[in-house]
């Protein structure tokens, strides 16, 4: 889910039209968050005070435990360039919907998502929004179920082919409402609603369908006996453990073994994904000044220590949402997400240069290191290819290195100087 604006709109920088557009996006974001919170509060109060709780079987508590367990530990399918998370807590919430109706499903959604998002360390307002968004989505699914004549299976009949139309309708409603709320509450300076909505469909539709389908299995097991859903928990937990082993192998394939940051392959893939989603990003290529002299004078162990320390210093200079990669040799690459303003990128680059350009302790020696940084910004209104973005950042970095270090931001003038540099080399 997108967060608040990366920067406040500035009428001096954005101009009247850009400022007005930014303010409209901020207003949509604020209204969406408040409206979702209010709607979710109403739904939760009605669910908790629902008079039909006496008809809910003890299997409800097993389903609630299963939902909470798999939101605390969601399953992830490894795929390139990044994994897709399957929230099986959603499976158990839908099972509660089909067995007893909207009220139990809303409670299961609220409890499981509240525990899951809080455990993952999200900010308090994001936890509240995630809980509210899934309560509203499940409430919409419950309304569609009742509108299409669906009745709780735990009170009337076991699942049958006649239930398929309204069951599928609840899946579609839940996904569309949830996706729309995520897109409306995304970063006001990020992609448009349509871009964010379509991107989420592409990435999460299959994962949601897998989770929703499993809900029918939970219903069948619960209908067979109160404690039968426990049989489903064991293989799912084993699958989760198998994923941990696969994730470790996947991490090794996409990360630099020396520094632990992303490798070139993962960087290119993440940059390509950002450009495809028409995000505004900044790309940096960082060359370490003085590294060859350190390697020649003190040996490869010293060089390795410098590389590890430099990777840590760069990572500490950017946000968690940004990416640091070892680009090759003594070069690093940085991908700054949601950075439409070149001034923001330059500010981060300056922070990186200050952090990197300090001595690295190695035994009794203090190894001097500097940095030359090339910066290029890619805006969603004028997207570049991955190769073009990297090439421009490289051009700017080489000019910064020729100037004795520091930062160069790509511009047509920089491109012309880089061309002259190549011709005279």
N, C-alpha and C positions, 0 to 999 in steps of 0.2 A: 504494500500500500504506500502511496506517495505521502510525503510529509508536508510540513508548511513550507512557505517560499524559501528558497535558498538565499535570496536577498530581497530587501524591500525595494519596490519600484521607485525609481528616482526620476522626477519630471525633467531634471536637467540633462540626464543621460538618455532616457528613453524617448523624450519628445512628447508632445501632448497626446498624440494618438497611441503611442506605445504605453504611456502612463495610464491612459484611460482603459486600454485593453488589460493591462496588468491589474488595475483596480477591479475590473469586472471579474477577472479570474479569482482574485482574492475573495470577492464577495460570494461567488459561487461556492468556493471552498468553505467559507465560514458558515453560510446558510445550510450547506449540505451537512456539515458536522453537527450543528445545533439541531437541525430537523431530525437527523438519525438518532441522536441521543434522546430527544423528546419522544419520538415514536417508539423506540426500544423501551423506554421507561414505562410507557402506557402498556405495551405488550407484556412486559415482565410482571407488572402489578396484576394484570388480568390473569396471567398464567398461574401466578402463585396463589391467587384467591379463587381459582377455578373450582367449582363445586364437585367435579367428577373425580377428584383424586382418590376417593374411597374405592373406585373400581379399578385402580391401577395395581397390577400384580407385583410380587416381590422381584420379578425379573427386571423391573425398572431400575433397581439399585445396581444390578449387574451391568446393565446397559450404561448407566451413568458412570460407573467405574471404568468400563471399557472406553467410553468417549474421552474421559479425562486422561486415561493412561496413554491413549494414542495421540492426544494433542500435546501431552508432555513429551512424547517421543514419536513424532510423525515419521512415516515411512518415506523414503526418497528413492526415486528411480534414476539411476545414473544415465545421463545422456549428455552429448556434447553440444554446445560448450559449457552448459551448466545443468545441474540436476533439477528435476521437477519433483516437488514435494506432494505427497498424497496424504491428505488429512483424513485418516480413518475415523477420527472422532466424529466427522460429518456422517459417516456410515451409521454410527450408533444413534446419532440425533435423528436421522431419517427413519431408522427402525422404530424409535419412540413415536414418531409422527404416525407411522403406518399401524402401530399396535394400539395406541391410545389417543391419538389426536394431537392438535397443535400445542396445547399447554405443556404437556410433558416434553415435547420436542424443543420448545423454546427454553425451558429450564435446562435441559441437557446441553443445548448449544451455548447458553450463557455460562454455565459452570465450566464446561470443557474448554471453551475458547478463552475464558478469563484466566484459568490456570495455565493454559499453554502459552499465551502471549506474555503473561507476567513472568513465567519461568524463563522465557527466551530473552528477558532483560529489556523489553521495549519501554519507552517512556510511558508515563501514567496515562496521558491523554490518548496515546495510540492504543494502549490496552483497552481503554474505555470505548474507543471508536471501533476497534475490531470486534469486541463483544457486541456492541450495538448493531454493527453492520450485519452480523450473522443472526442476531435475534430478529432483525427486520426481514432479512432474507428468508428465514424459516417461517416467520409469520406470514409472509406473502405466499410461500409454498403451501402452508396450512389453509389459507383462504382459498387458493385454487383447488386444493383437494376437496374442500367442502362444496365449493361452487360447482364442481363437476360430478358431484354425487358420490364421492369417495367416502367410505366409512371406516373407522378404525377396525383393523382386522382382528385385533385382540379381543374385541367385544362382539363381533358379528360372524366372521368367517375366515378360514385360512386363505392365503393368497391364491388367486386364480388368474386365468388369462383375461378375464373381464376387467381386472384391475389395471392392466398395462397402460391404457390411455391416460388415466388420471395420475398414475405413478410417474410416467414419463413427463407429464405436464408439470408435476411438482419439481422434478429435476431441472427442467428448462427454466422455470420461474425462479428457482433459487439461484441458479447460475447467472441469469441475466440481471436480476436485481443486485446480487452481490458484486458482479463485474461493473455494473453502472455506478454503484456507490463508490467503489474503489477509484474509478476513472474520474468521477466528480470531485473526489477529495484528494486527487493527486496534486503534485507540485504545481502551483499556479504559473510558474515560469517554465514548466516542462511541456511535454507533448499535449496536443489538443485532446478533447474528450474522445473524439472518434479514433484517433491514433492509439490512445491508451486502451480504449475498450477493445479494439480489434487485436492489439498486441496481447492482451490478457486472454482473449478467446484462443489465440493460437497457442499460447504457452500452457494454459490451465484446463482447457475443456476436457481433454482426454483423462487427466488426473481426476477431475471431478466426477466424470462418468464412471470411472473405476470405483471410486469411493461410494457413489450412489448405488451402483449395482450390488455392492456387498451388503447394503442395507437389507435387501430382500432375503439374503442368506441369513442374516441375524433374525429377521422376522420368522422365517421357517423354523430355525432352531428354538427360538423363544416359544413358538406355538407348540413345538414338540414337548417342551418341558421347561420348567422355571430356570434350571441351572444349565441347560444345554448351551447357551451362548458362551459359557466358560470354555467349551471345546474349541471355539474359534480363536480364543485369545492366545492359546499356546502356539499354534503354527504361525500366527502373525508375529508373535514375539521372536520366534526362531528366524523368521524372515528378516525381521529388523536387525538381528544379530549378524545374519549373513550380509546384509547391506553394509554394516560397519566395516566388515573385512573388504568388501568391494570398494567402498569409499576410500579406504586407505590406499589401495592400489591405484585408484583413479587420481587421488591427490598426488601421488608420486609421479604419475605420467604428465601432470599439468603444472608441476611446481619445480623450481630450481632446487636441487638437493643440497647445495651449499648454503644458500641464504634463506630458503624456505618461502620466498615470495613466488608469485606466478612466473611461469616461463613464457618465452616468446609466443609459443603456440596458443596458450590461453589468452594472452594479451590481444593477439590479433583477432581471436574469436570474440572476445568481449567487446572490442572496438567495433567489429563488424555488426554485432548485435545492436549496439547503441546507435550506429548509423542507420541500420535498417529500421529501427524504431523511431528514427528522426528525432533523437535527443540532441540537445545542445551540450557539447562536451569540449574539453580541452585535452590536447595530447602533448606530452613532454618527452623529449629524449635527453637524457642526462649522461654526460661523459665525465669520468673522474680525472681531474687534472693531477698529475704527479703519481699516478698509479704505477706506470711503467718503471719509474725510478725506484719506487718502494720495492717492487717485485725484483728488480735487478740487484738492489743493494742488500735487501734483507731476506730474500727468498720467497718461495711460494706460500709457506705457512703464514708469513706476514701479509702477503697479498690476500690470502683467504680471510684473515682476520679483518682486513680493511673492507673487503666486500661484504662480510656479514654485518659489520658495524654500520657501513653506509646504507645497506638495505633497511636496517632498523631505524636509522635516522630519517630516511626518506618516508618510511611508513608512519613514523610518529608525527610527520609534518602535514599529513593529509587526513581526510575523514575516513571513517570505516567504509563508507559507500564507494570510495575511490579505489583504484587498483594500482599497485606497484608491481612491476615485473623486472626480472633481469633480462635485458634485451640481448645481451651477448658480450663476452669478455668483461671489460670494465664499464659497460654502458647499462643504464637502467631506463625503463620507460614508465611513465605515469599516465593514467587515464583519470581525468577529473570529470565526474558525472554532473549533469545539471549546472554547467558553468557557461551561461550565454554571454557573460561580460568578460572581455579580455583582461580588464583590470583585476578581476577576481583571480584569474589564472596567474597573472604576474605576481600578485600578492603571495599566492601559494608558492610560486617558483622562488621568490625571494626568501621565503621561510625555509625552503629546501636548501638553497645555497648557504644560508647562515648555519643551518644544522650540519650540513655535510662538511663545510669548510672549517673544520677543527681537527686538531691532531688526533690520531687514533693511538691509544696506548698499546704497546706490544713489548712485553717484558720490561726492560729498562729503557726502551726507546719510545720516542713520541713521533709517530709517522705523520708528516704533513700531507693533507689531501685538500683539493679544491674541486669545484664543479663548474662545468659549462652546460648551460641549459638552453635548448631550443623549444619554443612554445608555438603551437598553432591551435586556434579555436575553430570548431566545426559547429555551425548553427543549423538548426533544423530547417530553416528556410533556404539554405544553400549547402546541402550536404555534399561532402567529398567522399570518394572511395577510400577504403582502408589504405591502399598503396599511396594515394595522393596525400592523405593526412600524414602518414609516416615520412614521406619524402620531404614535405614542407618542414616538418619538425627537425629532420636531419639537416636540411639546409641552414635553418636558423642556428642549430647547435654548432655546426662547423664554423659559422661566422663568429659566434660567441667565443669559441676556442681560439680562433685566429686573433681575437681581440684580447686574449689573455684571461679568459674566463668570464663568468657572469651570465647574463640572460639576454637572449635575442628573441623577439616575437616575429613570426613570419609575416611578411608583407610583400607586395610586388617588388618593392625596392630591394628587400632581402633576397628575393628570388633572382633578381638581375645581378646583384653582387655575387651570389653563389655561382651563377653561370660564368661570370668573369673569372672567379677564383678557379673554377674547373678548367677553363680554357688556358689559363696561364700556369697551371700546375705542371 
